[in-house]
Amino acid sequence: MGDWCLIESDPGVFTELIEQFGTKGVEVNEFFSLDPEEARQFDTVYGLIFLFDSAKERHRSGPQPIQHSVPDLFFARQMINNACGTQAILNILLNAPEEVELGPMLQNFKSFAMMLDPESRGIAMTNSDELRIAHNSFSRQETFSMDPIRSRKDDELYHFVAYIPFNGHVYELDGIQTAPIDHGPIESTSWTDKALKVLQSRISLYSSSEIRFNLLAMVKDRRIGIQESLDEAVSLLMSFGVIDNTYSSLDDINVSTLEKEARKVFYSARDLTAELEREEEKRLSWKKENERRKHNYIPFFMQLLRELERAGKLQQLLAQASEKYATRMAEHRVRRSKEKPSCRETK
């Protein structure tokens, strides 16, 4: 059983990780608020991934883990540290509708794991070399190997949990719980409306100064819906006689000669083309960022230090850095001394 690294809560990271599992037609995007309109910009939301500091969470008086089994609901317990991000991804993907193409790796894992209890599923996940290697591909390069440090009471313990719709209910799938948590039936047309209310209630239990939360949504690849709409618009333009085939360029069309309906379709096709290009640019940006995350910069920095030492500049730069650090720390202490104590501190 190998170690699992910490991974960053980032849409590009999670999307590439899902693709490494072999799953197609899915991506991860970030929600910047709990406004239901955030979810409405996506065609299909398969699940939500919530990141929070579990060490600072106050007692929750809401629904507790269910005491009964739910047929066909996949839930795995977390059996090793740092695996909660991948755990949340799998708990969503393995409950996703059949339209999601899981790929051979996850399909085989699901076929095997569905026969097991939640704890055994977690063990099977932990022991899967394919899942662990994909997860650890996002590990940060370290110069030194450090022994684990025992957690203190005030340490930050960030944790991922998943929320999904299943058989008309919203379920919370948290690997450190004994079972799924049923948040009740979906009462509106969108399951995310209920899930976001649950999250709003959960966040309200934290101190008002706590703002370090992150919410990601696993959704249908946006390029699919855009491409389908664009194909439909192009077909209409062909039926109007505006273009001859699907390879015709929209740039060559004289808009002033078009009838009203054809002009409307043309503008729609142009906007969809631009939107598709933005999505491709987003994917390219994610790819570049992930390459930077995975690249080992340590040899470069070590060689840079050697060259600075050879040039006789290293000690001078270190002294300047130490001086700047001391100045900034002194300024920080002055600012803290001028701050008035909060109501919480004076009690």
Summary of the structure (lengths in Angstrom):
residues: 347
radius of gyration: 25.4
end to end distance: 48.1
largest distance: 77.1
contacts: 914
relative contact order: 0.15
helix: 48%
strand: 13%
